[in-house]
Structure formats: C-alpha cells, structure tokens
C-alpha cells in the first residue's frame, strides 16, 4: 500500500470531511466554557469528520448549568 516511509509521515488518526462544499482535513476542538467567568471547563479534540452532536453530551457539565444551553 505505502512505501516504508509514507506511514511515518501520514497522520493516520485524522480524516477528511466536507462542510458547505469545502474540504477539511485535520482535527477539531470542542469546548465547554463558563460564560460568566470565561473559563474552559471541558474540552475534546477529535478528527475533522466528527460532528459536534456526537461529542455534546460528553462536554455537558451538570455542575455548570443555568438551565439554558
């Protein structure tokens, strides 16, 4: 499939995705913040093709909820 050097240079954990007709390759940062104090409470880094809804529940913090999202 690849020469011996190609797998060492390729990031095998990231993937391609298409959004609004544009191609994206790489990683995506998902964050949960405290709006009042502007502090990041939780974060997750995924490959580009992961939709925000797939990581949403993981980022929710029950101790940081004012009733609106």
C-alpha positions as CSV (number, residue, x, y, z in Angstrom):
1,X,0.0,0.0,0.0
2,X,2.5,2.7,1.2
3,X,6.3,2.7,0.9
4,X,8.1,2.2,4.2
5,X,8.4,6.0,4.8
6,X,4.9,7.1,4.0
7,X,3.1,5.7,7.1
8,X,5.6,7.5,9.3
9,X,4.8,10.9,7.7
10,X,1.0,10.4,7.5
11,X,-1.3,11.2,10.4
12,X,-3.5,8.1,10.5
13,X,-5.8,9.3,13.2
14,X,-7.3,12.2,11.3
15,X,-9.7,12.2,8.4
16,X,-11.2,14.3,5.6
17,X,-14.6,15.8,5.8
18,X,-16.7,18.2,3.6
19,X,-18.7,21.1,5.0
20,X,-20.5,23.7,2.9
21,X,-18.7,22.5,-0.2
22,X,-15.2,22.9,1.3
23,X,-12.9,20.0,2.1
24,X,-11.3,20.0,5.6
25,X,-8.6,17.7,6.9
26,X,-7.3,17.6,10.4
27,X,-8.6,17.9,13.9
28,X,-11.5,19.8,15.6
29,X,-11.6,21.3,19.0
30,X,-14.8,21.1,21.0
31,X,-15.0,23.2,24.2
32,X,-17.4,23.8,27.1
33,X,-17.0,27.2,28.8
34,X,-18.3,29.0,31.8
35,X,-19.8,32.1,30.1
36,X,-19.7,34.2,33.2
37,X,-16.1,33.7,34.1
38,X,-14.8,32.9,30.5
39,X,-13.1,29.7,31.7
40,X,-12.8,26.5,29.7
41,X,-14.5,23.7,31.8
42,X,-14.1,20.7,29.5
43,X,-12.6,20.1,26.1
44,X,-12.3,17.3,23.5
45,X,-10.2,17.0,20.4
46,X,-11.5,14.8,17.5
47,X,-10.7,14.3,13.9
48,X,-12.4,16.7,11.5
49,X,-15.3,14.3,10.4
50,X,-16.8,14.0,14.0
51,X,-20.0,16.1,14.2
52,X,-20.5,18.3,17.2
53,X,-23.6,16.4,18.3
54,X,-21.5,13.3,18.8
55,X,-19.4,14.9,21.5
56,X,-22.1,17.2,23.0
57,X,-23.1,15.0,26.0
58,X,-19.5,14.4,27.0
59,X,-18.9,18.1,27.3
60,X,-22.0,18.9,29.4
61,X,-21.2,19.7,33.0
62,X,-24.1,19.2,35.4
63,X,-22.4,21.5,37.9
64,X,-22.2,24.3,35.4
65,X,-25.8,24.6,34.2
66,X,-28.0,27.7,34.4
67,X,-30.9,26.0,32.6
68,X,-30.0,27.1,29.1
69,X,-27.6,25.7,26.6
